[in-house]
């Protein structure tokens, strides 16, 4: 269990660089192409790791994907095309700090989808944490609380979180398979899909170095992060892995404040506090943890 927690937190730290660095790079590359190259960076990075393993003759004992997992693989790729595109268009219309915290809505989406469609148990503490996270997202989603003016940028980021919540659960169904193979498929096909959509929509590359910068960010924030996230899901299940992964938005928010040096509205700090309570409740879901230790099938059957 401790290993799963470490892997989930490490994956979160790697993903945290995504929002601030992507916000910077959006000044040089259009959103859909940026989304595509982020995932291509992940795929190419994993391909390089696979090549190194082959050259060093490292023996792999991971199970490969079969036709049985094909529907989940297709859904995973399609959702990984939609989610980053929504995120990056949302980033254009809101601050990177706001976007980082809003990413925690992925906990809500993942847990509810895991409950409804995949029958994972959700304890009272986790429900309470989900409530706090949702309240914080609502505070962050309004540009001006006094007139209740909703930010469409925040709405797009929340939509991205719903897509990733669905994708997390699809990935959970194939998490016992080779993580390297999973990330390769995610990166190459989701990346190419987004690049094609971007080019068809009229987006063009104007600054060549930005492509290589985005590829590097994609390798770290999507490739390595997903690689370790899949390993964590094997040990914790989709809902709990997403809960521990909740540290990513706080790291991302801190980095965003450092990079852009903008003091947010006071409601941001209220939302930050509420989000912190929600994330703590989710990550310290002891009743669910004890139940899982007694009976693995009581939490979505972590080993299927």
Secondary structure, 3 states (H helix, E strand, C coil): CHHHHHHHHHHHHHHCHHHHHHHHHCCCCCHHHHHHHHHHHHHHHHHHHHHHHHHCCCCCCCECCCHHHHHHHHHHHHHHHHHHHHHHHHHHHCCHHHHHHHCCHHHHHHHHHHHHHHCCCCCHHHHHHHHHHHHHHHHHHEEECCCCEECHHHHHHHHHHHHHHHHHHHHHHCCCECHHHHHHHHHHHHHHHHHHHHHHCCCCCCCHHHHHHHHHHHHHHHHHHHHHHHHHHHHHCHHHHHHHCCHHHHHHHHHHHHHHCCCCCHHHHHHHHHHHHHHHHHHCCHHHHHHHHHCHHHHCCCCC
